[in-house]
Amino acid sequence: MKLIQLFNCMRGKHHRSRGSAHDDGSVMRSKCRGCGKPMVRHMGGWKLDSGVVKTDSAKL
């Protein structure tokens, strides 16, 4: 964890770790560089993972 990034995390500015990014089959996942919280990649960029899994109802 990087000290400067941890300060930014407290302000709500998280940045993903390039080394921990991986594709889990449906979305790209990573961890925050500073605090280690899980992150997911959306169309607008990387966001903290809310834990809500979105599924396509047509596939069910």
mmCIF file of the N, C-alpha and C atoms, coordinates in Angstrom:
data_MODEL
# 
_entry.id   MODEL 
# 
loop_
_atom_site.group_PDB 
_atom_site.id 
_atom_site.type_symbol 
_atom_site.label_atom_id 
_atom_site.label_alt_id 
_atom_site.label_comp_id 
_atom_site.label_asym_id 
_atom_site.label_entity_id 
_atom_site.label_seq_id 
_atom_site.pdbx_PDB_ins_code 
_atom_site.Cartn_x 
_atom_site.Cartn_y 
_atom_site.Cartn_z 
_atom_site.occupancy 
_atom_site.B_iso_or_equiv 
_atom_site.pdbx_formal_charge 
_atom_site.auth_seq_id 
_atom_site.auth_comp_id 
_atom_site.auth_asym_id 
_atom_site.auth_atom_id 
_atom_site.pdbx_PDB_model_num 
ATOM 1   N N  . MET A 1 1  ? 0.842   -1.185  0.000   1.00 0.00 ? 1  MET A N  1 
ATOM 2   C CA . MET A 1 1  ? 0.000   0.000   0.000   1.00 0.00 ? 1  MET A CA 1 
ATOM 3   C C  . MET A 1 1  ? 0.882   1.242   0.000   1.00 0.00 ? 1  MET A C  1 
ATOM 4   N N  . LYS A 1 2  ? 0.489   2.197   -0.752  1.00 0.00 ? 2  LYS A N  1 
ATOM 5   C CA . LYS A 1 2  ? 1.269   3.421   -0.861  1.00 0.00 ? 2  LYS A CA 1 
ATOM 6   C C  . LYS A 1 2  ? 0.658   4.489   0.040   1.00 0.00 ? 2  LYS A C  1 
ATOM 7   N N  . LEU A 1 3  ? 1.497   5.142   0.817   1.00 0.00 ? 3  LEU A N  1 
ATOM 8   C CA . LEU A 1 3  ? 1.042   6.106   1.814   1.00 0.00 ? 3  LEU A CA 1 
ATOM 9   C C  . LEU A 1 3  ? 0.293   7.277   1.194   1.00 0.00 ? 3  LEU A C  1 
ATOM 10  N N  . ILE A 1 4  ? 0.811   7.827   0.108   1.00 0.00 ? 4  ILE A N  1 
ATOM 11  C CA . ILE A 1 4  ? 0.143   8.968   -0.532  1.00 0.00 ? 4  ILE A CA 1 
ATOM 12  C C  . ILE A 1 4  ? -1.208  8.544   -1.083  1.00 0.00 ? 4  ILE A C  1 
ATOM 13  N N  . GLN A 1 5  ? -1.263  7.350   -1.699  1.00 0.00 ? 5  GLN A N  1 
ATOM 14  C CA . GLN A 1 5  ? -2.529  6.873   -2.240  1.00 0.00 ? 5  GLN A CA 1 
ATOM 15  C C  . GLN A 1 5  ? -3.521  6.592   -1.117  1.00 0.00 ? 5  GLN A C  1 
ATOM 16  N N  . LEU A 1 6  ? -3.060  6.097   0.023   1.00 0.00 ? 6  LEU A N  1 
ATOM 17  C CA . LEU A 1 6  ? -3.950  5.851   1.155   1.00 0.00 ? 6  LEU A CA 1 
ATOM 18  C C  . LEU A 1 6  ? -4.608  7.151   1.606   1.00 0.00 ? 6  LEU A C  1 
ATOM 19  N N  . PHE A 1 7  ? -3.864  8.252   1.592   1.00 0.00 ? 7  PHE A N  1 
ATOM 20  C CA . PHE A 1 7  ? -4.435  9.557   1.914   1.00 0.00 ? 7  PHE A CA 1 
ATOM 21  C C  . PHE A 1 7  ? -5.531  9.915   0.911   1.00 0.00 ? 7  PHE A C  1 
ATOM 22  N N  . ASN A 1 8  ? -5.285  9.644   -0.389  1.00 0.00 ? 8  ASN A N  1 
ATOM 23  C CA . ASN A 1 8  ? -6.300  9.905   -1.409  1.00 0.00 ? 8  ASN A CA 1 
ATOM 24  C C  . ASN A 1 8  ? -7.525  9.021   -1.217  1.00 0.00 ? 8  ASN A C  1 
ATOM 25  N N  . CYS A 1 9  ? -7.338  7.789   -0.760  1.00 0.00 ? 9  CYS A N  1 
ATOM 26  C CA . CYS A 1 9  ? -8.465  6.884   -0.503  1.00 0.00 ? 9  CYS A CA 1 
ATOM 27  C C  . CYS A 1 9  ? -9.388  7.467   0.567   1.00 0.00 ? 9  CYS A C  1 
ATOM 28  N N  . MET A 1 10 ? -8.805  8.065   1.579   1.00 0.00 ? 10 MET A N  1 
ATOM 29  C CA . MET A 1 10 ? -9.613  8.676   2.637   1.00 0.00 ? 10 MET A CA 1 
ATOM 30  C C  . MET A 1 10 ? -10.444 9.826   2.092   1.00 0.00 ? 10 MET A C  1 
ATOM 31  N N  . ARG A 1 11 ? -9.987  10.429  0.993   1.00 0.00 ? 11 ARG A N  1 
ATOM 32  C CA . ARG A 1 11 ? -10.729 11.513  0.347   1.00 0.00 ? 11 ARG A CA 1 
ATOM 33  C C  . ARG A 1 11 ? -11.675 10.984  -0.730  1.00 0.00 ? 11 ARG A C  1 
ATOM 34  N N  . GLY A 1 12 ? -11.713 9.657   -0.930  1.00 0.00 ? 12 GLY A N  1 
ATOM 35  C CA . GLY A 1 12 ? -12.630 9.059   -1.898  1.00 0.00 ? 12 GLY A CA 1 
ATOM 36  C C  . GLY A 1 12 ? -12.079 8.929   -3.303  1.00 0.00 ? 12 GLY A C  1 
ATOM 37  N N  . LYS A 1 13 ? -10.761 9.073   -3.457  1.00 0.00 ? 13 LYS A N  1 
ATOM 38  C CA . LYS A 1 13 ? -10.142 8.970   -4.786  1.00 0.00 ? 13 LYS A CA 1 
ATOM 39  C C  . LYS A 1 13 ? -9.305  7.699   -4.851  1.00 0.00 ? 13 LYS A C  1 
ATOM 40  N N  . HIS A 1 14 ? -9.917  6.619   -5.302  1.00 0.00 ? 14 HIS A N  1 
ATOM 41  C CA . HIS A 1 14 ? -9.256  5.322   -5.379  1.00 0.00 ? 14 HIS A CA 1 
ATOM 42  C C  . HIS A 1 14 ? -8.663  5.112   -6.768  1.00 0.00 ? 14 HIS A C  1 
ATOM 43  N N  . HIS A 1 15 ? -7.536  4.404   -6.833  1.00 0.00 ? 15 HIS A N  1 
ATOM 44  C CA . HIS A 1 15 ? -6.888  4.064   -8.103  1.00 0.00 ? 15 HIS A CA 1 
ATOM 45  C C  . HIS A 1 15 ? -6.564  2.581   -8.080  1.00 0.00 ? 15 HIS A C  1 
ATOM 46  N N  . ARG A 1 16 ? -6.786  1.909   -9.200  1.00 0.00 ? 16 ARG A N  1 
ATOM 47  C CA . ARG A 1 16 ? -6.585  0.464   -9.247  1.00 0.00 ? 16 ARG A CA 1 
ATOM 48  C C  . ARG A 1 16 ? -5.109  0.096   -9.276  1.00 0.00 ? 16 ARG A C  1 
ATOM 49  N N  . SER A 1 17 ? -4.833  -1.101  -8.816  1.00 0.00 ? 17 SER A N  1 
ATOM 50  C CA . SER A 1 17 ? -3.494  -1.662  -8.895  1.00 0.00 ? 17 SER A CA 1 
ATOM 51  C C  . SER A 1 17 ? -3.369  -2.413  -10.209 1.00 0.00 ? 17 SER A C  1 
ATOM 52  N N  . ARG A 1 18 ? -2.411  -2.045  -11.029 1.00 0.00 ? 18 ARG A N  1 
ATOM 53  C CA . ARG A 1 18 ? -2.245  -2.703  -12.333 1.00 0.00 ? 18 ARG A CA 1 
ATOM 54  C C  . ARG A 1 18 ? -1.835  -4.160  -12.170 1.00 0.00 ? 18 ARG A C  1 
ATOM 55  N N  . GLY A 1 19 ? -1.065  -4.460  -11.162 1.00 0.00 ? 19 GLY A N  1 
ATOM 56  C CA . GLY A 1 19 ? -0.570  -5.819  -10.959 1.00 0.00 ? 19 GLY A CA 1 
ATOM 57  C C  . GLY A 1 19 ? -1.630  -6.808  -10.525 1.00 0.00 ? 19 GLY A C  1 
ATOM 58  N N  . SER A 1 20 ? -2.719  -6.329  -9.928  1.00 0.00 ? 20 SER A N  1 
ATOM 59  C CA . SER A 1 20 ? -3.750  -7.252  -9.449  1.00 0.00 ? 20 SER A CA 1 
ATOM 60  C C  . SER A 1 20 ? -4.974  -7.290  -10.355 1.00 0.00 ? 20 SER A C  1 
ATOM 61  N N  . ALA A 1 21 ? -4.943  -6.613  -11.494 1.00 0.00 ? 21 ALA A N  1 
ATOM 62  C CA . ALA A 1 21 ? -6.083  -6.616  -12.418 1.00 0.00 ? 21 ALA A CA 1 
ATOM 63  C C  . ALA A 1 21 ? -6.198  -7.973  -13.101 1.00 0.00 ? 21 ALA A C  1 
ATOM 64  N N  . HIS A 1 22 ? -7.431  -8.493  -13.172 1.00 0.00 ? 22 HIS A N  1 
ATOM 65  C CA . HIS A 1 22 ? -7.673  -9.761  -13.848 1.00 0.00 ? 22 HIS A CA 1 
ATOM 66  C C  . HIS A 1 22 ? -9.099  -9.801  -14.382 1.00 0.00 ? 22 HIS A C  1 
ATOM 67  N N  . ASP A 1 23 ? -9.323  -10.670 -15.344 1.00 0.00 ? 23 ASP A N  1 
ATOM 68  C CA . ASP A 1 23 ? -10.632 -10.848 -15.969 1.00 0.00 ? 23 ASP A CA 1 
ATOM 69  C C  . ASP A 1 23 ? -11.272 -12.078 -15.346 1.00 0.00 ? 23 ASP A C  1 
ATOM 70  N N  . ASP A 1 24 ? -12.434 -11.905 -14.697 1.00 0.00 ? 24 ASP A N  1 
ATOM 71  C CA . ASP A 1 24 ? -13.090 -13.059 -14.078 1.00 0.00 ? 24 ASP A CA 1 
ATOM 72  C C  . ASP A 1 24 ? -14.143 -13.688 -14.993 1.00 0.00 ? 24 ASP A C  1 
ATOM 73  N N  . GLY A 1 25 ? -14.149 -13.315 -16.244 1.00 0.00 ? 25 GLY A N  1 
ATOM 74  C CA . GLY A 1 25 ? -15.081 -13.894 -17.205 1.00 0.00 ? 25 GLY A CA 1 
ATOM 75  C C  . GLY A 1 25 ? -16.195 -12.952 -17.595 1.00 0.00 ? 25 GLY A C  1 
ATOM 76  N N  . SER A 1 26 ? -16.679 -12.153 -16.658 1.00 0.00 ? 26 SER A N  1 
ATOM 77  C CA . SER A 1 26 ? -17.758 -11.220 -16.978 1.00 0.00 ? 26 SER A CA 1 
ATOM 78  C C  . SER A 1 26 ? -17.326 -9.761  -16.848 1.00 0.00 ? 26 SER A C  1 
ATOM 79  N N  . VAL A 1 27 ? -16.441 -9.479  -15.908 1.00 0.00 ? 27 VAL A N  1 
ATOM 80  C CA . VAL A 1 27 ? -15.946 -8.114  -15.704 1.00 0.00 ? 27 VAL A CA 1 
ATOM 81  C C  . VAL A 1 27 ? -14.462 -8.156  -15.348 1.00 0.00 ? 27 VAL A C  1 
ATOM 82  N N  . MET A 1 28 ? -13.818 -7.008  -15.484 1.00 0.00 ? 28 MET A N  1 
ATOM 83  C CA . MET A 1 28 ? -12.429 -6.867  -15.041 1.00 0.00 ? 28 MET A CA 1 
ATOM 84  C C  . MET A 1 28 ? -12.441 -6.475  -13.567 1.00 0.00 ? 28 MET A C  1 
ATOM 85  N N  . ARG A 1 29 ? -11.570 -7.085  -12.790 1.00 0.00 ? 29 ARG A N  1 
ATOM 86  C CA . ARG A 1 29 ? -11.491 -6.806  -11.359 1.00 0.00 ? 29 ARG A CA 1 
ATOM 87  C C  . ARG A 1 29 ? -10.062 -6.445  -10.984 1.00 0.00 ? 29 ARG A C  1 
ATOM 88  N N  . SER A 1 30 ? -9.932  -5.657  -9.920  1.00 0.00 ? 30 SER A N  1 
ATOM 89  C CA . SER A 1 30 ? -8.628  -5.278  -9.405  1.00 0.00 ? 30 SER A CA 1 
ATOM 90  C C  . SER A 1 30 ? -8.798  -4.875  -7.948  1.00 0.00 ? 30 SER A C  1 
ATOM 91  N N  . LYS A 1 31 ? -7.745  -4.342  -7.352  1.00 0.00 ? 31 LYS A N  1 
ATOM 92  C CA . LYS A 1 31 ? -7.785  -3.822  -5.989  1.00 0.00 ? 31 LYS A CA 1 
ATOM 93  C C  . LYS A 1 31 ? -7.299  -2.388  -6.020  1.00 0.00 ? 31 LYS A C  1 
ATOM 94  N N  . CYS A 1 32 ? -7.719  -1.614  -5.034  1.00 0.00 ? 32 CYS A N  1 
ATOM 95  C CA . CYS A 1 32 ? -7.236  -0.242  -4.905  1.00 0.00 ? 32 CYS A CA 1 
ATOM 96  C C  . CYS A 1 32 ? -5.768  -0.278  -4.486  1.00 0.00 ? 32 CYS A C  1 
ATOM 97  N N  . ARG A 1 33 ? -4.972  0.595   -5.082  1.00 0.00 ? 33 ARG A N  1 
ATOM 98  C CA . ARG A 1 33 ? -3.546  0.680   -4.784  1.00 0.00 ? 33 ARG A CA 1 
ATOM 99  C C  . ARG A 1 33 ? -3.276  1.064   -3.336  1.00 0.00 ? 33 ARG A C  1 
ATOM 100 N N  . GLY A 1 34 ? -4.127  1.903   -2.762  1.00 0.00 ? 34 GLY A N  1 
ATOM 101 C CA . GLY A 1 34 ? -3.873  2.415   -1.420  1.00 0.00 ? 34 GLY A CA 1 
ATOM 102 C C  . GLY A 1 34 ? -4.466  1.588   -0.304  1.00 0.00 ? 34 GLY A C  1 
ATOM 103 N N  . CYS A 1 35 ? -5.779  1.292   -0.403  1.00 0.00 ? 35 CYS A N  1 
ATOM 104 C CA . CYS A 1 35 ? -6.464  0.628   0.704   1.00 0.00 ? 35 CYS A CA 1 
ATOM 105 C C  . CYS A 1 35 ? -6.756  -0.846  0.454   1.00 0.00 ? 35 CYS A C  1 
ATOM 106 N N  . GLY A 1 36 ? -6.606  -1.319  -0.781  1.00 0.00 ? 36 GLY A N  1 
ATOM 107 C CA . GLY A 1 36 ? -6.815  -2.731  -1.077  1.00 0.00 ? 36 GLY A CA 1 
ATOM 108 C C  . GLY A 1 36 ? -8.257  -3.140  -1.273  1.00 0.00 ? 36 GLY A C  1 
ATOM 109 N N  . LYS A 1 37 ? -9.186  -2.180  -1.316  1.00 0.00 ? 37 LYS A N  1 
ATOM 110 C CA . LYS A 1 37 ? -10.593 -2.516  -1.524  1.00 0.00 ? 37 LYS A CA 1 
ATOM 111 C C  . LYS A 1 37 ? -10.800 -3.023  -2.948  1.00 0.00 ? 37 LYS A C  1 
ATOM 112 N N  . PRO A 1 38 ? -11.735 -3.977  -3.139  1.00 0.00 ? 38 PRO A N  1 
ATOM 113 C CA . PRO A 1 38 ? -11.973 -4.501  -4.484  1.00 0.00 ? 38 PRO A CA 1 
ATOM 114 C C  . PRO A 1 38 ? -12.593 -3.456  -5.404  1.00 0.00 ? 38 PRO A C  1 
ATOM 115 N N  . MET A 1 39 ? -12.169 -3.493  -6.674  1.00 0.00 ? 39 MET A N  1 
ATOM 116 C CA . MET A 1 39 ? -12.670 -2.564  -7.680  1.00 0.00 ? 39 MET A CA 1 
ATOM 117 C C  . MET A 1 39 ? -13.096 -3.343  -8.918  1.00 0.00 ? 39 MET A C  1 
ATOM 118 N N  . VAL A 1 40 ? -14.048 -2.794  -9.669  1.00 0.00 ? 40 VAL A N  1 
ATOM 119 C CA . VAL A 1 40 ? -14.493 -3.386  -10.930 1.00 0.00 ? 40 VAL A CA 1 
ATOM 120 C C  . VAL A 1 40 ? -14.448 -2.318  -12.010 1.00 0.00 ? 40 VAL A C  1 
ATOM 121 N N  . ARG A 1 41 ? -14.267 -2.771  -13.253 1.00 0.00 ? 41 ARG A N  1 
ATOM 122 C CA . ARG A 1 41 ? -14.213 -1.826  -14.372 1.00 0.00 ? 41 ARG A CA 1 
ATOM 123 C C  . ARG A 1 41 ? -15.577 -1.736  -15.025 1.00 0.00 ? 41 ARG A C  1 
ATOM 124 N N  . HIS A 1 42 ? -16.105 -0.525  -15.082 1.00 0.00 ? 42 HIS A N  1 
ATOM 125 C CA . HIS A 1 42 ? -17.367 -0.238  -15.753 1.00 0.00 ? 42 HIS A CA 1 
ATOM 126 C C  . HIS A 1 42 ? -17.056 0.569   -17.001 1.00 0.00 ? 42 HIS A C  1 
ATOM 127 N N  . MET A 1 43 ? -18.070 0.896   -17.758 1.00 0.00 ? 43 MET A N  1 
ATOM 128 C CA . MET A 1 43 ? -17.862 1.664   -18.983 1.00 0.00 ? 43 MET A CA 1 
ATOM 129 C C  . MET A 1 43 ? -17.242 3.025   -18.691 1.00 0.00 ? 43 MET A C  1 
ATOM 130 N N  . GLY A 1 44 ? -17.527 3.597   -17.538 1.00 0.00 ? 44 GLY A N  1 
ATOM 131 C CA . GLY A 1 44 ? -17.004 4.909   -17.185 1.00 0.00 ? 44 GLY A CA 1 
ATOM 132 C C  . GLY A 1 44 ? -15.643 4.874   -16.523 1.00 0.00 ? 44 GLY A C  1 
ATOM 133 N N  . GLY A 1 45 ? -15.096 3.693   -16.296 1.00 0.00 ? 45 GLY A N  1 
ATOM 134 C CA . GLY A 1 45 ? -13.795 3.567   -15.647 1.00 0.00 ? 45 GLY A CA 1 
ATOM 135 C C  . GLY A 1 45 ? -13.860 2.628   -14.455 1.00 0.00 ? 45 GLY A C  1 
ATOM 136 N N  . TRP A 1 46 ? -12.854 2.673   -13.619 1.00 0.00 ? 46 TRP A N  1 
ATOM 137 C CA . TRP A 1 46 ? -12.765 1.801   -12.454 1.00 0.00 ? 46 TRP A CA 1 
ATOM 138 C C  . TRP A 1 46 ? -13.511 2.416   -11.278 1.00 0.00 ? 46 TRP A C  1 
ATOM 139 N N  . LYS A 1 47 ? -14.327 1.599   -10.608 1.00 0.00 ? 47 LYS A N  1 
ATOM 140 C CA . LYS A 1 47 ? -15.117 2.024   -9.450  1.00 0.00 ? 47 LYS A CA 1 
ATOM 141 C C  . LYS A 1 47 ? -14.953 0.995   -8.343  1.00 0.00 ? 47 LYS A C  1 
ATOM 142 N N  . LEU A 1 48 ? -15.212 1.398   -7.102  1.00 0.00 ? 48 LEU A N  1 
ATOM 143 C CA . LEU A 1 48 ? -15.213 0.443   -6.001  1.00 0.00 ? 48 LEU A CA 1 
ATOM 144 C C  . LEU A 1 48 ? -16.318 -0.573  -6.228  1.00 0.00 ? 48 LEU A C  1 
ATOM 145 N N  . ASP A 1 49 ? -16.053 -1.820  -5.888  1.00 0.00 ? 49 ASP A N  1 
ATOM 146 C CA . ASP A 1 49 ? -17.026 -2.894  -6.065  1.00 0.00 ? 49 ASP A CA 1 
ATOM 147 C C  . ASP A 1 49 ? -18.104 -2.753  -4.995  1.00 0.00 ? 49 ASP A C  1 
ATOM 148 N N  . SER A 1 50 ? -19.349 -2.599  -5.437  1.00 0.00 ? 50 SER A N  1 
ATOM 149 C CA . SER A 1 50 ? -20.461 -2.445  -4.500  1.00 0.00 ? 50 SER A CA 1 
ATOM 150 C C  . SER A 1 50 ? -20.946 -3.787  -3.981  1.00 0.00 ? 50 SER A C  1 
ATOM 151 N N  . GLY A 1 51 ? -20.484 -4.883  -4.572  1.00 0.00 ? 51 GLY A N  1 
ATOM 152 C CA . GLY A 1 51 ? -20.904 -6.208  -4.142  1.00 0.00 ? 51 GLY A CA 1 
ATOM 153 C C  . GLY A 1 51 ? -22.178 -6.677  -4.803  1.00 0.00 ? 51 GLY A C  1 
ATOM 154 N N  . VAL A 1 52 ? -22.800 -5.826  -5.599  1.00 0.00 ? 52 VAL A N  1 
ATOM 155 C CA . VAL A 1 52 ? -24.031 -6.180  -6.291  1.00 0.00 ? 52 VAL A CA 1 
ATOM 156 C C  . VAL A 1 52 ? -23.659 -6.769  -7.645  1.00 0.00 ? 52 VAL A C  1 
ATOM 157 N N  . VAL A 1 53 ? -24.110 -7.987  -7.888  1.00 0.00 ? 53 VAL A N  1 
ATOM 158 C CA . VAL A 1 53 ? -23.824 -8.645  -9.158  1.00 0.00 ? 53 VAL A CA 1 
ATOM 159 C C  . VAL A 1 53 ? -24.989 -8.396  -10.088 1.00 0.00 ? 53 VAL A C  1 
ATOM 160 N N  . LYS A 1 54 ? -24.719 -7.759  -11.231 1.00 0.00 ? 54 LYS A N  1 
ATOM 161 C CA . LYS A 1 54 ? -25.762 -7.491  -12.214 1.00 0.00 ? 54 LYS A CA 1 
ATOM 162 C C  . LYS A 1 54 ? -25.788 -8.633  -13.213 1.00 0.00 ? 54 LYS A C  1 
ATOM 163 N N  . THR A 1 55 ? -26.967 -9.202  -13.435 1.00 0.00 ? 55 THR A N  1 
ATOM 164 C CA . THR A 1 55 ? -27.101 -10.284 -14.403 1.00 0.00 ? 55 THR A CA 1 
ATOM 165 C C  . THR A 1 55 ? -28.092 -9.885  -15.471 1.00 0.00 ? 55 THR A C  1 
ATOM 166 N N  . ASP A 1 56 ? -27.947 -10.464 -16.617 1.00 0.00 ? 56 ASP A N  1 
ATOM 167 C CA . ASP A 1 56 ? -28.866 -10.235 -17.721 1.00 0.00 ? 56 ASP A CA 1 
ATOM 168 C C  . ASP A 1 56 ? -30.039 -11.190 -17.545 1.00 0.00 ? 56 ASP A C  1 
ATOM 169 N N  . SER A 1 57 ? -31.246 -10.672 -17.377 1.00 0.00 ? 57 SER A N  1 
ATOM 170 C CA . SER A 1 57 ? -32.418 -11.513 -17.120 1.00 0.00 ? 57 SER A CA 1 
ATOM 171 C C  . SER A 1 57 ? -32.739 -12.420 -18.301 1.00 0.00 ? 57 SER A C  1 
ATOM 172 N N  . ALA A 1 58 ? -32.301 -12.060 -19.501 1.00 0.00 ? 58 ALA A N  1 
ATOM 173 C CA . ALA A 1 58 ? -32.562 -12.896 -20.673 1.00 0.00 ? 58 ALA A CA 1 
ATOM 174 C C  . ALA A 1 58 ? -31.753 -14.191 -20.620 1.00 0.00 ? 58 ALA A C  1 
ATOM 175 N N  . LYS A 1 59 ? -30.631 -14.177 -19.914 1.00 0.00 ? 59 LYS A N  1 
ATOM 176 C CA . LYS A 1 59 ? -29.797 -15.370 -19.818 1.00 0.00 ? 59 LYS A CA 1 
ATOM 177 C C  . LYS A 1 59 ? -30.302 -16.341 -18.767 1.00 0.00 ? 59 LYS A C  1 
ATOM 178 N N  . LEU A 1 60 ? -31.169 -15.890 -17.869 1.00 0.00 ? 60 LEU A N  1 
ATOM 179 C CA . LEU A 1 60 ? -31.653 -16.752 -16.782 1.00 0.00 ? 60 LEU A CA 1 
ATOM 180 C C  . LEU A 1 60 ? -32.697 -17.691 -17.211 1.00 0.00 ? 60 LEU A C  1 
# 
